[in-house]
Amino acid sequence: MKRLSFINKIIYFINILFALVLLLSFILPFLPPKAFSFLSVLNLGVSLLIIVNIIFALYWGIRLKRQFFLSFAILFLGYIWFGSLYKFASAKRVESPNNIKVMNYNVRLFNLYNWIKEDNVEEKIEGFLRTESPDILSVQEYHPHKNIDLSFFEYKFEKLSGKKTKYGQAIFSRFPIINSGSIEFPDTGNNAIYADVVRANDTFRIYNIHLESLRIRADVKHLKNEDSERLIKRVGNTFKMQQFQAELFLMHKDQCKYKTVVCGDFNNTAFSYVYRKIKGEDLQDAYAIAGSGFGRTHEFEFFPMRIDFVLADKDFNVNGFKSYNTHYSDHFPIMATVAPKE
């Protein structure tokens, strides 16, 4: 520190603060939001904290200063625990006759209220789905739009609510659905649904989870007008609800006798408590195994957000993963290719 200029001492002090907050955020996935709701809000900023610490490490590294090791050490620790924020390796692709393409997509009611100022967005979503041709489609914020025809999927299970506008979740399949149902989350329009799908002589379960929404508009102007204290309190309460919903889901999943694929909009990141609990030891994150790049799934102005997931249990091989830049919703679709192990 003595050899640093006055400006660099200030920069290093700021570096220490960001490094310590990032280190704290690595502990949060192990702390239940019901007990630490205020701290759990940091989950949403982990991506930004990682990027800032990378910038600090580069700054000191270029100057050949030993202060480089502060951010580097914490980033390395985070990599060991959680993996990389960005995957530099090319996406994995393995061709197999047993491959099953599973897509997850929050379609935001097929743009029913014209959030995206573009004509025929719902028809463009339909065209996109026809072109990509997933075998299984898991949809959040589904609405039976009059201009949408998804009959190219032979089988469907949907769970809708609402009086004037019907909305909810749906699972579409090219394979027969022999059983289906809903896991009700109290005091909310969000829930989880499931469908047992038969392919050849094999049966597996698809879960579609939509955890409690944050209700944050991801634009600078809106966030500037938000009262920060109320915003943090609201997000903390949302994370408490997410924890309860994840616990309900896990109790249901523990009773399942089939191999499973869990899809959904978790409204939280891979650095969160609910992601860690849902993924557990028996599920594989398809992006982490076969994806590339940031894998972002939500339109957020400040940094890439990955809050939508496809998780397959270890009875599946993950043979591919793709995230799309298709901008027909505030979410981006993702598709995993999985194959049951022989």
Secondary structure, 3 states (H helix, E strand, C coil): CCCCCHHHHHHHHHHHHHHHHHHHHHHHHHCCCCCCHHHHHHHHHHHHHHHHHHHHHHHHHHCCCCCHHHHHHHHHHHHHHHCCCCECCCCCECCCCCCEEEEEEECHHHHCCCCCCCCCHHHHHHHHHHHHCCCEEEEEEECCCCCCCCCCCCEEEEEEECCCCCEEEEEEECCCEEEEEEEECCCCCCEEEEEEEEECCEEEEEEEEECCCCCCCCCHHHHHHCCHHHHHHHHHHHHHHHHHHHHHHHHHHCCCCCEEEEEEECCCCCCCHHHHHHHCCCEEEHHHHHCCECCCCECCCCCCECCEEEEEECCEEEEEEEECCCCCCCECCEEEEEEECC
